[in-house]
Amino acid sequence: MVSVLAIMFSLLLLVALGAGWMAGYRYFKAEGHQMLVRFYMAYAAFRVFIILGYAAIYIFFISDSVAESKAFVLMLFSMYVLMMALTLILKH
Protein backbone atom coordinates (compact mmCIF):
# COMPACT_ATOMS: atom_id res chain seq x y z
CA MET A 1 0.00 0.00 0.00
CA VAL A 2 1.26 3.43 -0.94
CA SER A 3 1.46 5.87 1.97
CA VAL A 4 -0.84 8.87 2.22
CA LEU A 5 2.18 11.19 2.24
CA ALA A 6 3.39 9.77 -1.10
CA ILE A 7 -0.09 10.18 -2.57
CA MET A 8 -0.35 13.79 -1.39
CA PHE A 9 3.14 14.67 -2.64
CA SER A 10 2.38 13.06 -6.01
CA LEU A 11 -0.84 15.01 -6.25
CA LEU A 12 0.93 18.29 -5.42
CA LEU A 13 3.68 17.55 -7.94
CA LEU A 14 1.20 16.88 -10.72
CA VAL A 15 -0.87 19.95 -9.84
CA ALA A 16 2.29 22.07 -10.00
CA LEU A 17 3.26 20.53 -13.37
CA GLY A 18 -0.24 21.13 -14.74
CA ALA A 19 -0.33 24.71 -13.47
CA GLY A 20 3.11 25.37 -14.95
CA TRP A 21 1.96 24.02 -18.30
CA MET A 22 -1.14 26.20 -18.29
CA ALA A 23 0.82 29.32 -17.30
CA GLY A 24 3.44 28.66 -19.98
CA TYR A 25 0.73 28.03 -22.56
CA ARG A 26 -0.93 31.37 -21.75
CA TYR A 27 2.41 33.20 -21.86
CA PHE A 28 3.63 31.77 -25.16
CA LYS A 29 0.23 32.08 -26.80
CA ALA A 30 0.15 35.79 -25.91
CA GLU A 31 3.76 36.37 -27.00
CA GLY A 32 3.47 34.65 -30.33
CA HIS A 33 2.41 31.32 -31.70
CA GLN A 34 5.79 30.52 -33.26
CA MET A 35 7.29 29.61 -29.86
CA LEU A 36 4.28 27.59 -28.70
CA VAL A 37 5.42 24.37 -30.39
CA ARG A 38 8.89 24.65 -28.85
CA PHE A 39 7.30 25.21 -25.45
CA TYR A 40 5.13 22.09 -25.90
CA MET A 41 8.13 19.92 -26.71
CA ALA A 42 10.44 21.36 -24.04
CA TYR A 43 7.82 21.16 -21.30
CA ALA A 44 6.81 17.63 -22.34
CA ALA A 45 10.43 16.51 -21.97
CA PHE A 46 10.68 18.32 -18.63
CA ARG A 47 7.50 16.63 -17.34
CA VAL A 48 8.68 13.17 -18.39
CA PHE A 49 12.08 13.60 -16.70
CA ILE A 50 10.48 14.90 -13.50
CA ILE A 51 7.93 12.08 -13.32
CA LEU A 52 10.46 9.35 -14.14
CA GLY A 53 12.97 10.78 -11.67
CA TYR A 54 10.35 10.97 -8.94
CA ALA A 55 9.26 7.39 -9.62
CA ALA A 56 12.88 6.17 -9.58
CA ILE A 57 13.61 7.92 -6.28
CA TYR A 58 10.51 6.40 -4.70
CA ILE A 59 11.23 2.91 -6.02
CA PHE A 60 14.92 2.81 -5.10
CA PHE A 61 14.95 4.72 -1.81
CA ILE A 62 11.48 4.74 -0.23
CA SER A 63 9.56 1.64 -1.31
CA ASP A 64 9.66 -1.41 0.93
CA SER A 65 8.45 -4.05 -1.53
CA VAL A 66 7.92 -4.82 -5.18
CA ALA A 67 4.14 -4.73 -4.72
CA GLU A 68 4.35 -1.23 -3.21
CA SER A 69 6.55 -0.09 -6.09
CA LYS A 70 4.10 -1.43 -8.67
CA ALA A 71 1.16 0.21 -6.89
CA PHE A 72 3.01 3.53 -6.73
CA VAL A 73 3.98 3.49 -10.41
CA LEU A 74 0.45 2.57 -11.44
CA MET A 75 -0.97 5.36 -9.27
CA LEU A 76 1.57 7.94 -10.49
CA PHE A 77 1.12 7.25 -14.18
CA SER A 78 -2.68 7.15 -13.92
CA MET A 79 -2.53 10.53 -12.15
CA TYR A 80 -0.22 11.78 -14.94
CA VAL A 81 -2.67 10.71 -17.64
CA LEU A 82 -5.52 12.41 -15.76
CA MET A 83 -3.46 15.61 -15.40
CA MET A 84 -2.67 15.65 -19.11
CA ALA A 85 -6.31 15.04 -20.05
CA LEU A 86 -7.49 17.85 -17.78
CA THR A 87 -4.94 20.37 -19.04
CA LEU A 88 -5.77 19.54 -22.66
CA ILE A 89 -9.51 19.86 -21.99
CA LEU A 90 -9.03 23.18 -20.22
CA LYS A 91 -6.81 24.69 -22.94
CA HIS A 92 -8.27 23.32 -26.18
C-alpha positions in Angstrom: 0.0 0.0 0.0 1.3 3.4 -0.9 1.5 5.9 2.0 -0.8 8.9 2.2 2.2 11.2 2.2 3.4 9.8 -1.1 -0.1 10.2 -2.6 -0.3 13.8 -1.4 3.1 14.7 -2.6 2.4 13.1 -6.0 -0.8 15.0 -6.3 0.9 18.3 -5.4 3.7 17.5 -7.9 1.2 16.9 -10.7 -0.9 19.9 -9.8 2.3 22.1 -10.0 3.3 20.5 -13.4 -0.2 21.1 -14.7 -0.3 24.7 -13.5 3.1 25.4 -14.9 2.0 24.0 -18.3 -1.1 26.2 -18.3 0.8 29.3 -17.3 3.4 28.7 -20.0 0.7 28.0 -22.6 -0.9 31.4 -21.8 2.4 33.2 -21.9 3.6 31.8 -25.2 0.2 32.1 -26.8 0.1 35.8 -25.9 3.8 36.4 -27.0 3.5 34.6 -30.3 2.4 31.3 -31.7 5.8 30.5 -33.3 7.3 29.6 -29.9 4.3 27.6 -28.7 5.4 24.4 -30.4 8.9 24.6 -28.9 7.3 25.2 -25.5 5.1 22.1 -25.9 8.1 19.9 -26.7 10.4 21.4 -24.0 7.8 21.2 -21.3 6.8 17.6 -22.3 10.4 16.5 -22.0 10.7 18.3 -18.6 7.5 16.6 -17.3 8.7 13.2 -18.4 12.1 13.6 -16.7 10.5 14.9 -13.5 7.9 12.1 -13.3 10.5 9.3 -14.1 13.0 10.8 -11.7 10.4 11.0 -8.9 9.3 7.4 -9.6 12.9 6.2 -9.6 13.6 7.9 -6.3 10.5 6.4 -4.7 11.2 2.9 -6.0 14.9 2.8 -5.1 15.0 4.7 -1.8 11.5 4.7 -0.2 9.6 1.6 -1.3 9.7 -1.4 0.9 8.4 -4.0 -1.5 7.9 -4.8 -5.2 4.1 -4.7 -4.7 4.3 -1.2 -3.2 6.6 -0.1 -6.1 4.1 -1.4 -8.7 1.2 0.2 -6.9 3.0 3.5 -6.7 4.0 3.5 -10.4 0.4 2.6 -11.4 -1.0 5.4 -9.3 1.6 7.9 -10.5 1.1 7.2 -14.2 -2.7 7.2 -13.9 -2.5 10.5 -12.2 -0.2 11.8 -14.9 -2.7 10.7 -17.6 -5.5 12.4 -15.8 -3.5 15.6 -15.4 -2.7 15.6 -19.1 -6.3 15.0 -20.1 -7.5 17.8 -17.8 -4.9 20.4 -19.0 -5.8 19.5 -22.7 -9.5 19.9 -22.0 -9.0 23.2 -20.2 -6.8 24.7 -22.9 -8.3 23.3 -26.2 
